[in-house]
Amino acid sequence: MQTDVVIIGAGAAGLMCAIEAGKRGRKVIVLEHANKPGKKILMSGGGRCNFTNYDIRADHYLSRNPHFCKSALSRYTQWDFIALLDRHHIPWHEKAHGQLFCDHSARDVLNMLLDECRRAGVEIRLNCSVERIEQPDASSSSADNRFTLYTTREKIETGSLVIASGGLSIPKMCATPFGYRIAEQFGHTIQPTRAALVPFTLQPQDRTRFSELTGVSVDSIVSHARISFRENILFTHRGLSGPAILQISSYWQPGETISVNLLPDQDVVTYLKTRQNHQPRSKLKTVLGEILPKRLVAVILDSTLIETPLQALSHTRFDAIARQLQQWEITPGGSEGYRTAEVTLGGVDCDELSSKTMESRRVPGLYFIGEVVDVTGWLGGYNFQWAWSSGWVAGQVV
């Protein structure tokens, strides 16, 4: 059969692109190899979908080309997506750091997208895998050169082909390297991929040391050579997680050390001096246990030290204690990998795509949108906004 547009992937970016192309009167078919559309939408934000952020800026994204995302993000903004939710009477709220969530369920967002697809005449085919893609005259620069897709159901010819198949994160959500393989087939460069927004695992000796802290959460500033984030960190049975850790993981490279300030609002030395004056016989662990979880104090500091009364500690020792708590350095053993990563860092090289349309500069009619592209946002709704924006701009031209 023949159609105007084929979009591979019924996730956030693919559905947005389909809606916009369908609204222009294009005949659109979305192919999805999973049994349901929008699986990552449904699981996001603890089931409430952190669909965007009030503060969308290019410097909240990682890419080899840091300017690439600016065009799409400025043409379809967070305010545009909020307006779409409002038109569908979907209630939402703000959490910390400008993060916006549905009041009820992530399904509200998915149902909205599917309803928009129906209105636009978009056909979504589930359980339909693409076995191969051909372009009879791949060397031609003609915009009329069509693509032939051989799927598990039938052969489809199309003039516009959009790859919205996502990255490698969360394989249980049917993630595959399909999009990268297609990009390489048509001569595109793939920037190295790795898991991002992902928990850290610890070195064996550290894992043993911190194992008893599983479940402890602390407001912290986590710093890396290039950037810092302030949010909670969470000790797990295998390592470190929590929003601040997920954020820094996108910048961390294997073997590097991170620094953690466990008391970002506290002048620790002044606090200890004051307590020394008023409670000289109190043990260090008792005083620090008032501002940090007691179990954490017992693991971070020497066991003999924490049993020492404040009156027996010098101000120089207070300085050392402050450094231990506010400049705690640790070298992760690795990350939990794609199994739990929220996104994939890297992807199709942005220099080979049009920032205005997401069309390949190498192959007319071929587009890449969403996570498959080398644009990765921070935690907090940024990756969904990239999906909406990149899908929208492609949808205006496919």
Secondary structure, DSSP 8 states (H G I E B T S, - for coil): -EEEEEEE--SHHHHHHHHHHHHTT--EEEE-SSSSS-HHHHHGGGGT-EEEES---GGGEE-SSTTTTHHHHHHS-HHHHHHHHHHTT--EEE-GGGEEEESS-HHHHHHHHHHHHHHTT-EEE-S--EEEEE-TTTT---TT--EEEEESS-EEEEEEEEE----SS-GGGT--SHHHHHHHHTT--EEEEEEES--EE--HHHHHHHGGGTT-EEEEEEE-SS-EEEEEEEE-SSEEESHHHHHHHTT--TT--EEEES-TT--HHHHHHHHHHH-TTSBHHHHHTTTS-HHHHHHHS-HHHHTSBGGG--HHHHHHHHHHHHSEEE---EE-GGGT-SEEEEEE-GGGB-TTT-BBSSSTTEEE-GGGBS-EE-TTTHHHHHHHHHHHHHHTT-
